[in-house]
Amino acid sequence: MIKESVNALSDALDSAIMHMDADQWALTAQTDDYAEGIAAFREGREPKFTGN
């Protein structure tokens, strides 16, 4: 029963964290630094982040 309880709690936390991750990605994907990081990766150069 203890193992079932621990597994249930762990699964509940995983679901909550997955939602947080999606929210944080959605906010980050709208920034200039995100676009710069993608562009730098595709062009094979170091990114120049501005903090925006």
C-alpha positions in Angstrom: 0.0 0.0 0.0 2.9 2.4 0.7 4.4 1.7 -2.7 1.0 2.4 -4.3 0.7 5.7 -2.4 4.2 6.8 -3.4 3.6 5.9 -7.0 0.2 7.8 -7.0 1.8 10.9 -5.5 4.7 10.7 -7.9 2.3 10.5 -10.9 0.3 13.5 -9.6 3.4 15.6 -9.3 4.5 14.6 -12.8 1.3 15.8 -14.3 1.6 19.2 -12.5 5.2 19.6 -13.6 4.3 18.8 -17.2 1.7 21.6 -17.2 4.2 24.0 -15.7 6.8 23.1 -18.4 4.4 23.7 -21.2 3.4 27.1 -19.8 7.0 28.1 -19.3 7.9 27.1 -22.8 5.0 29.0 -24.3 6.2 32.2 -22.5 9.8 31.6 -23.4 9.1 30.9 -27.1 7.7 34.5 -27.5 11.0 36.2 -26.5 13.7 37.7 -28.7 16.3 35.5 -27.0 14.5 32.4 -28.0 14.4 33.5 -31.7 18.1 34.4 -31.4 19.0 31.0 -30.0 17.2 29.2 -32.8 18.7 31.4 -35.4 22.2 31.0 -34.0 21.9 27.2 -33.8 20.7 27.0 -37.4 23.5 29.3 -38.6 26.2 27.4 -36.6 27.2 30.5 -34.6 27.3 31.6 -31.0 24.1 33.3 -29.9 24.0 37.0 -28.8 21.4 37.1 -26.1 20.1 40.5 -25.0 17.9 39.4 -22.1 14.6 40.1 -23.9 
